[in-house]
Amino acid sequence: MELADPIDFAGRAVIVTGGTKGIGAVIAEAFLAAGAEVMVCGRTAPATPPSSGGLSAAFHATDVRDPTAAAGLVAAAAERFGRLDVLVNNAGGSPDADAATVSPRFVEKVVALNLLAPFYVAQAANRVMREQPEGGAVINIGSVSAHDPQPGTAAYSAAKAGLLGLTRALALEWAPRVRVNHITAGLVRTADATALYGDDGGAAVAGIVPMGRLAVPADVAHACLWLAGPHAAYVNGADLAVHGGGEIPARDLARRAIRPPFSSS
């Protein structure tokens, strides 16, 4: 049996939404390192676009919550590269908010960014991919909040749960030409780790993860390369957990805290 190179994306074209910083920028750099042509988007241009191996990502100013702008992003990539092989719906996020007092406008914005925007961009991408002999792949970057909501994340958790459902629905409708998959990302150490996880940058939080550390953006990027590549050609509608095993249950943490040290006597 001959195995195709799982990280050779030469001649392939990729869009990474929210690809100007954080996890998205590292995803873009991973595809560039694998030889792909990449377009990233955001509402403002980065000072320095993602780059790797002598290649730099193209930038297209886009508010992906706007269906017309989302379609324009895909059209710009298809025109520039002559094709579109991979879409990574990475743009998302939300600050914590009290569900009892949060405004309707806040909820609408969170749902628009984390659920509606991926739908809009995927629709436009599908129209291009389905006409290509090789089809294409859509990867939606989700969150553990879709499975295990935390206080302050009601709108975000609901939107991310919707994104997982959307992934499965599109996988049914668009196969076999276009595969659609989902990554459940766990706690990720980024430049904003201190703001998200405390002054220790997440060191204490890492203790509740079975792997003993927070993810780094490259962990998510490598999962994207696999899902978009030839070794995942039959993977469709999947939810790939990139969360280090999840979180150790509170009852087990409590048991460990009160268990006396091991003694051989």
C-alpha positions, 0 to 999 in steps of 0.5 A: 500500500502506498501512503500519500504525504499527509502534509503536502498541500502544494497546489492547494488553496486554503482559507482560515477565518480569523487567521491573523492572530492566535490559533488562526495564525498558527493554523495558517502558518501550518498550511503555508509550511505544508506548501499551500496558498493561504488567505486569512481574514479579519476586520483589520489587516495584521501588521505582519501576515502569517508566513512560513517557508518563504510563503506569506498569507494573503489578507482579505478584510472581512466581517464574516458575520455578514453573508455578503462579505463572507461570500466575497471572501470566498470569491476573492480566494477562488479568483486569486488561487484559481481554486479552494480546497480547504476552509478552516472556520476558526473565527470565534470567541466571546467574553464571559457574561452573566446570562441573567443580565446580558443584553439581547444585542450581546447574545446576537453578536456571539451567535452570529460570530460563532454559528452563523458566520461559519455557516455563511462562509461554508455555504460559499465555499461549498459552491466552489468546492463541489465543482472541483474534481477533488472536492474540498474540506471544511473544518469548524473549530469548536470548543469544549464549551459545546459539551461542558458549558462553564458559568458565563458562557451561555450564549457562547456554549449554545452557539458552539453546540450549534456549530457541532450540529451544523457540522454533522448536518452539512457532512450529510448534505455535502458528501461525498464531494465536500467533507465537513468535520469539527475540532473540539478544542480545549484550553489553549495557551495563547498570548491571551492566556493570562487574561483567560486563565489567570496570572500564572498563564494557565499553569494551575488550570493545567492540573485539571487536564489529564495531559498535564498541560494546556494545548498550544495552537500548533496542536490544533493546527496539526489536527487541521492538517490531518483532517484536510489531508489524504489520510482523512479522506473517509473522515466526514462529520467527525468531532475530533477532540483536541483537549488533552483528555478533557478535564479530570472530574472534580470528585477525583481532584478532591479525592487526590487532595485528601488521599494520604501520601503512599507509604511502604510501612 
